[in-house]
């Protein structure tokens, strides 16, 4: 099994569309992932970006909405796991990245 990072993306700062966030729906999806779920991660609501050490933080314009860590056989399996993610019901999307190296 390989490890994959699922990054949730959505509108920065929240919009009326993203107000549809339903923690119960997310919990049910995490439960459905079963043993494939390594770390449920978290959903973000605000973020700041620091572009260099010499500049202070500013409100991020990023669409970062959260992350989770899953175990899957390959990218296709990771995509299959992410297909039912509630972020799609909140007008968002996902990015999936294979993590290399030994787990901590």
N, C-alpha and C positions, 0 to 999 in steps of 0.2 A: 504494500500500500504506500502511496505517496501522500504528501501533505499539500493542501491547496488553500490559499488565502482567498476568501470571497470578500470583495470590497463592495459595499453598497453605495450607490450613487443616487443623488436626487437634487432637487433644486436647492441652491445655497440659501441659508437663512430661513428656509421654510416658506411655503406659500399656502394658499387656501387648499390646493390639491394635496399637499403633504400633511394637512391637518387630519387626514383619514387614518393616521397611525393608530393601530390597534394592538397593544401589547399582548392580548390574549391570542391573537392570530399568530404573532411571532413565536410565542411560547409553544403553541401547537405545532408549528413548523419545526422548531428546534427539537421537540419531542419526536416528531416523525423522522428526523435524521438519525435517531438512535445512536448506535456505536460509531457511525461515521463522523459524528460531531466531536471534535477534539476540544474546541474552546468556542463557546457561543459568542464571545467578544462583546460587542456593545453597539448601540445605535447612538450617533452623535446628534446634538442639536445646535451647537455653535462651535466654531473653531477659530483659531488665530493662526496666522502664518508669520514666520520669521525668515526674511529673505537673506539676511546676513547677520553676523555677530554684532555688527556695529549699529544695526537698526532695531528698534523695538518692535514688538508684535503689532500687527494690525488685523482687523477682522478679515477673515479669509473669504475669498470669492469662490472657493472650491465647492464642488458638489459632493464632497465626502460626507456620507451619511452613516457609516459604521463598517464593521468587519466581523467575520467569523473564520475559524480555522477548521477544515474538514479533512478526513482521510478518504481517498478514492483510488481506484485502480489506475486511472488515466484522466486526461482532460475530458473525454466524453462522459465518463462517470461523474466527474465533478460538475459538469454542466447539467447532467440529469438531476443531481442533488439540488442544484440551485434553481431549477426550473419552477419550483413551487414557492419560491421565496416571496414573502409578502411585500417586498419592496416594489414589485411590479404592480401591485394593487394601489400603491402610493405614488404612482407615476414616476418611479425610479427605475434604475437598471443596476446590473452587477458587472464587475470585472473579476476575472478569476486568474490567479497566478500560481504556478507551481513553485513550491518552496524547495530549495536544494539544501543539502547538508543534513547532518544528523539532528534529530530533534533534541531539545534541551533536556 
